[in-house]
């Protein structure tokens, strides 16, 4: 029987990225001031979006690892990644508008990279969900093995 290998991020990097986003959101909610954000958006809204998106991402990948059918976890992670991607794209745009492209190259590269990575992750999740639905339709059990681990092979 062939196994289905999902690209669900159950490795330390995903936990680090989602945790960083949640930590940054908490930092903003506790009163951190960011000049570029004060000019264009309401800082607590950005902080809340980052905090909830990060915590939801952490919860989703934990759920996806522990369930026989990881579909609900993938769906929840997709929502979290979209929220984080849009929030980071907004952060990159506010930095660009406030400081210009020449002054804020480092921040733009970092925050813009996170936003683009979120778009890539959404694409992976959509592909995994389609493959999972196809496998379930054929009554084949899905394997939750990750890219960081060898797939389960039955003899």
MOHUVEN-V432592 format. One record per pair of residues at least 6 apart in sequence whose ideal C-beta (glycine too) atoms are under 6 Angstrom apart, sorted by sequence separation. I is the first residue (numbers start at 1). GAP is how many residues later the second one is. D is the distance in whole Angstrom. If there is no record, write none. Layout:
BEGIN
<<I	GAP	D> <I	GAP	D>>
END
This chain:
BEGIN
<<37	6	5> <64	6	4> <145	6	4> <135	7	5> <145	7	6> <37	9	6> <64	9	3> <95	9	5> <143	9	5> <63	10	4> <64	10	6> <132	10	5> <95	12	5> <60	13	5> <95	13	6> <28	15	6> <60	16	4> <92	16	6> <60	17	4> <28	18	6> <29	18	4> <28	19	3> <92	19	4> <57	20	6> <60	20	6> <91	20	5> <92	20	4> <25	22	5> <57	23	4> <88	23	5> <92	23	6> <56	24	4> <25	25	3> <26	25	5> <24	26	5> <25	26	3> <88	26	5> <89	26	4> <53	27	5> <88	27	4> <21	29	5> <22	29	5> <53	30	4> <85	30	5> <53	31	4> <21	32	6> <22	32	3> <21	33	4> <22	33	5> <85	33	3> <49	34	6> <84	34	5> <85	34	6> <18	36	5> <50	37	6> <81	37	5> <49	38	5> <18	39	4> <18	40	5> <81	40	5> <81	41	5> <78	44	6> <14	47	6> <78	47	5> <10	51	6> <74	51	5> <9	52	6> <40	54	5> <74	54	6> <10	55	5> <74	55	5> <8	56	5> <37	57	6> <36	58	5> <36	59	5> <39	59	5> <71	61	6> <36	62	4> <21	63	5> <70	74	5> <7	117	5> <7	121	6> <6	122	5> <4	127	6> <4	131	5> <10	136	5> <11	137	4> <4	138	4> <4	139	6> <3	140	4> <5	140	5> <7	140	6> <5	146	5> <3	148	5> <3	149	6>>
END
